[in-house]
């Protein structure tokens, strides 16, 4: 079982408030299947192989960490891969899309085939009619959900915490589809408080998490640091990510971990945590998305993420 190192964070505000903050560097597990994606795919790939599957199919957006990781993991383990990508317009000129989208270009280079669908059709991706259409087009495949979250992914994410991590009072993790935080909750000590920092604006995540864990009393979601929704950022977040990297050497992605660490520091400043509290923050990777995000920031004349 892979384990990742814990890196202590030295910032003036932490010393002033008497808070110990440590980042678990899951982003260092693998250069291309990093962080929670490695954890989520582990048991899914084992099951696919056991069933004799030859093709993996999954879903994601144009800059999806999951799609990127799946493409590499599939090639590494001898699977063909298919990505159902949200955004029909991306398929109108694939060569141009690959020139301007580093995530999809990487996945394509790993051998992934794409099917681009409009946003309305994408919302119906879990319906049997949609899946029947995919089977008629691609044949038999092993399906992995969007973001990789299912019971096997949660099982994989339970391996993130080690026995030594039980010393921390709080365990913080960013939340997208709910699989990683569910695994963290399951593996946490009942005395620990698990805080999930949502990258989406939606209470529906509480219901998803409850479906994957029997624990009810040692976790909660914090919804104040999504910056307007998934993949939405502003100058304050960009400045924070750049300054945090300069002071700590820890790179943060702008969609998940960057927002979580921003939220933790803001809560520290607001005395949300008691003095002499220890916090473990899970770095879930996602750094591959920075290049694509910077392309979007250039178009908007916003500062770039420099990590």
C-alpha distance (Angstrom), angle and dihedral (degrees) to the residues before:
residue distance angle dihedral
X1 . . .
X2 3.80 . .
X3 3.80 119.0 .
X4 3.79 128.2 -169.5
X5 3.78 130.5 -144.8
X6 3.78 125.5 -103.7
X7 3.81 115.7 -129.4
X8 3.78 120.1 -162.1
X9 3.81 116.7 -135.6
X10 3.79 119.5 -135.6
X11 3.80 112.7 -159.8
X12 3.79 129.3 149.4
X13 3.81 93.9 -124.0
X14 3.81 91.3 54.1
X15 3.80 91.7 52.3
X16 3.80 91.8 46.8
X17 3.80 92.5 50.8
X18 3.79 95.3 41.5
X19 3.82 94.1 -119.4
X20 3.80 126.4 146.4
X21 3.81 111.9 -149.0
X22 3.80 121.2 -173.9
X23 3.81 126.1 179.0
X24 3.80 119.2 -147.3
X25 3.80 103.1 -141.7
X26 3.81 100.4 -140.1
X27 3.82 85.8 149.8
X28 3.81 87.8 75.2
X29 3.82 96.6 57.9
X30 3.81 94.8 93.0
X31 3.81 132.8 -4.6
X32 3.82 94.2 -128.3
X33 3.83 105.7 16.1
X34 3.77 95.9 45.9
X35 3.75 135.1 165.6
X36 3.76 120.7 -17.0
X37 3.82 92.1 -4.0
X38 3.80 90.0 68.5
X39 3.81 89.6 49.7
X40 3.79 94.8 46.0
X41 3.78 95.3 48.5
X42 3.81 98.4 44.2
X43 3.82 100.3 84.2
X44 3.81 94.1 29.3
X45 3.80 89.9 59.4
X46 3.80 91.0 46.8
X47 3.81 90.9 53.5
X48 3.81 92.8 45.4
X49 3.79 90.1 53.0
X50 3.81 92.3 45.9
X51 3.82 90.1 53.2
X52 3.78 91.4 50.5
X53 3.80 93.9 -115.4
X54 3.78 117.6 166.0
X55 3.81 100.1 -175.6
X56 3.81 131.2 52.9
X57 3.81 120.1 -159.4
X58 3.77 127.3 -170.9
X59 3.80 144.1 153.2
X60 3.79 137.0 -116.8
X61 3.76 150.7 135.5
X62 3.78 128.2 -88.7
X63 3.82 94.5 -84.4
X64 3.80 99.0 31.4
X65 3.81 117.0 159.6
X66 3.79 87.4 -157.3
X67 3.81 94.4 55.3
X68 3.79 90.9 47.9
X69 3.80 93.8 49.4
X70 3.81 94.0 42.9
X71 3.79 92.3 53.2
X72 3.80 92.1 55.1
X73 3.82 95.2 40.4
X74 3.79 90.3 49.8
X75 3.79 92.9 52.4
X76 3.81 91.3 44.2
X77 3.81 92.1 54.0
X78 3.80 97.9 38.9
X79 3.82 100.7 -102.9
X80 3.76 128.4 134.7
X81 3.81 110.5 -127.7
X82 3.79 133.9 -148.5
X83 3.79 124.3 -168.8
X84 3.80 121.3 -158.8
X85 3.79 100.4 -155.3
X86 3.81 126.3 -160.2
X87 3.81 109.7 -125.9
X88 3.79 120.3 61.7
X89 3.81 91.4 -158.9
X90 3.81 90.4 66.6
X91 3.78 89.9 68.3
X92 3.79 97.1 52.3
X93 3.81 90.9 84.4
X94 3.80 108.5 13.5
X95 3.80 94.8 178.3
X96 3.80 90.7 56.3
X97 3.80 91.5 45.3
X98 3.79 90.9 52.9
X99 3.79 90.5 49.5
X100 3.79 92.9 54.1
X101 3.81 102.7 31.9
X102 3.83 114.2 65.9
X103 3.82 93.6 -174.1
X104 3.79 95.5 55.7
X105 3.80 91.4 39.2
X106 3.81 89.8 55.9
X107 3.81 92.1 47.9
X108 3.81 90.9 47.3
X109 3.80 90.3 51.0
X110 3.82 88.7 54.9
X111 3.80 88.8 56.9
X112 3.81 100.5 -99.3
X113 3.81 116.7 155.0
X114 3.80 117.4 -144.3
X115 3.76 136.5 -144.6
X116 3.79 112.4 -170.8
X117 3.80 115.7 -154.8
X118 3.78 132.6 -178.3
X119 3.77 119.2 -104.5
X120 3.81 94.4 -105.1
X121 3.80 92.2 54.3
X122 3.79 90.4 44.0
X123 3.80 90.6 58.4
X124 3.82 87.4 59.9
X125 3.80 94.2 51.9
X126 3.82 93.3 115.5
X127 3.81 94.4 54.4
X128 3.80 118.4 103.7
X129 3.80 92.8 -126.8
X130 3.79 90.5 59.1
X131 3.80 91.7 47.3
X132 3.81 91.4 48.5
X133 3.79 87.7 54.7
X134 3.81 90.0 52.0
X135 3.81 91.8 49.2
X136 3.79 91.9 50.8
X137 3.80 89.6 51.7
X138 3.80 101.4 39.6
X139 3.81 105.5 19.6
X140 3.80 122.4 -136.9
X141 3.80 117.1 -3.9
X142 3.81 141.3 164.1
X143 3.80 106.9 -116.4
X144 3.79 122.9 -142.2
X145 3.83 114.8 -173.4
X146 3.78 125.7 -116.7
X147 3.78 109.0 -74.3
X148 3.80 88.7 12.9
X149 3.80 94.0 -93.8
X150 3.79 118.4 152.8
X151 3.81 135.9 112.8
X152 3.82 91.9 -74.9
X153 3.81 90.6 50.9
X154 3.80 90.5 51.5
X155 3.81 89.0 50.7
X156 3.79 89.5 52.9
X157 3.80 92.5 49.4
X158 3.79 90.1 53.5
X159 3.82 85.4 72.3
X160 3.81 93.0 64.1
X161 3.81 95.1 83.2
X162 3.79 121.0 66.4
X163 3.80 130.5 -159.5
X164 3.81 88.7 -100.5
X165 3.81 90.1 59.1
X166 3.80 90.8 67.0
X167 3.82 88.3 84.4
X168 3.81 92.1 74.9
X169 3.80 121.7 94.9
X170 3.81 94.7 -150.9
X171 3.79 132.3 28.2
X172 3.80 114.6 -161.5
X173 3.80 127.2 -166.3
X174 3.79 136.4 165.1
X175 3.80 117.7 -111.8
X176 3.80 128.3 -141.8
X177 3.79 112.3 144.5
X178 3.82 95.0 -1.8
X179 3.80 101.6 -113.3
X180 3.79 99.6 109.3
X181 3.79 96.8 47.0
X182 3.83 89.6 47.2
X183 3.79 90.2 55.6
X184 3.81 90.9 47.1
X185 3.82 90.7 51.0
X186 3.80 91.9 50.0
X187 3.81 92.0 50.2
X188 3.80 96.4 41.8
X189 3.77 125.2 104.3
X190 3.83 110.1 -107.2
X191 3.81 88.5 -121.3
X192 3.80 91.3 59.3
X193 3.77 123.7 89.1
X194 3.81 114.3 -135.2
X195 3.81 115.3 -154.8
X196 3.79 118.6 -166.2
X197 3.81 115.3 -159.6
X198 3.79 106.9 -152.8
X199 3.80 119.3 -140.4
X200 3.81 88.4 -166.3
X201 3.77 131.9 64.3
X202 3.79 100.3 -123.1
X203 3.80 140.8 106.2
X204 3.82 90.2 -154.4
X205 3.81 89.2 88.8
X206 3.81 90.8 73.4
X207 3.80 89.9 63.8
X208 3.81 92.7 47.6
X209 3.81 92.3 50.8
X210 3.80 92.3 47.9
X211 3.81 88.9 56.1
X212 3.82 90.3 60.0
X213 3.80 101.8 41.8
X214 3.78 136.8 47.9
X215 3.80 92.2 -156.9
X216 3.77 113.0 100.6
X217 3.79 108.4 164.9
X218 3.80 109.3 51.5
X219 3.80 103.1 57.5
X220 3.77 142.2 60.2
X221 3.79 139.4 170.9
X222 3.79 123.1 -117.9
X223 3.79 111.3 -151.6
X224 3.80 102.1 177.1
X225 3.80 98.9 89.5
X226 3.80 106.8 56.8
X227 3.83 91.7 104.1
X228 3.79 93.0 -137.0
X229 3.78 99.4 -39.5
X230 3.76 144.8 -52.2
X231 3.83 113.7 -12.1
X232 3.83 91.3 -1.8
X233 3.80 114.8 133.6
X234 3.80 139.0 160.9
X235 3.81 140.3 -160.5
X236 3.81 93.0 -84.6
X237 3.80 92.5 57.2
X238 3.81 92.8 44.7
X239 3.82 91.2 51.0
X240 3.79 90.9 47.4
X241 3.83 93.3 51.1
X242 3.80 91.9 48.3
X243 3.81 94.4 46.5
X244 3.81 92.6 45.1
X245 3.79 90.3 53.7
X246 3.81 92.3 48.9
X247 3.81 91.8 50.9
X248 3.81 100.3 39.6
X249 3.87 107.5 18.9
X250 3.83 87.4 -126.9
X251 3.84 113.1 129.9
X252 3.79 115.8 -144.9
X253 3.79 128.7 -160.8
X254 3.82 116.7 -130.0
X255 3.82 97.9 -130.8
X256 3.79 104.1 51.6
X257 3.80 123.8 -3.2
X258 3.79 95.0 32.7
X259 3.78 91.3 57.8
X260 3.80 92.0 45.2
X261 3.82 94.5 51.7
X262 3.81 90.1 44.5
X263 3.80 87.9 53.5
X264 3.80 93.9 47.4
X265 3.80 93.0 51.5
X266 3.80 91.3 46.0
X267 3.81 90.5 51.4
X268 3.80 90.3 48.0
X269 3.81 89.6 53.8
X270 3.82 89.5 49.5
X271 3.85 91.9 51.2
X272 3.81 92.9 -115.9
X273 3.82 88.5 143.2
X274 3.79 123.0 59.4
X275 3.78 119.0 -116.0
X276 3.84 113.9 -89.5
X277 3.81 90.4 27.5
X278 3.80 119.3 146.6
X279 3.82 120.8 -144.9
X280 3.80 129.3 -167.2
X281 3.82 113.1 -161.1
X282 3.81 117.8 -164.8
X283 3.80 114.6 -136.9
X284 3.81 102.7 -148.8
X285 3.81 97.0 -170.5
X286 3.80 118.1 -127.8
X287 3.79 93.8 148.8
X288 3.81 91.4 134.0
X289 3.80 88.2 74.2
X290 3.81 94.4 63.9
X291 3.81 94.2 82.0
X292 3.79 92.0 54.0
X293 3.79 92.3 43.9
X294 3.80 90.6 52.6
X295 3.80 89.5 54.7
X296 3.80 88.6 55.9
X297 3.81 91.4 46.5
X298 3.80 90.9 52.4
X299 3.79 90.4 56.5
X300 3.80 89.7 52.0
X301 3.82 94.0 45.6
X302 3.79 90.7 -119.6
X303 3.83 126.2 143.4
X304 3.80 116.1 -87.4
X305 3.80 128.8 -117.3
X306 3.81 106.5 -109.3
X307 3.80 108.9 -162.4
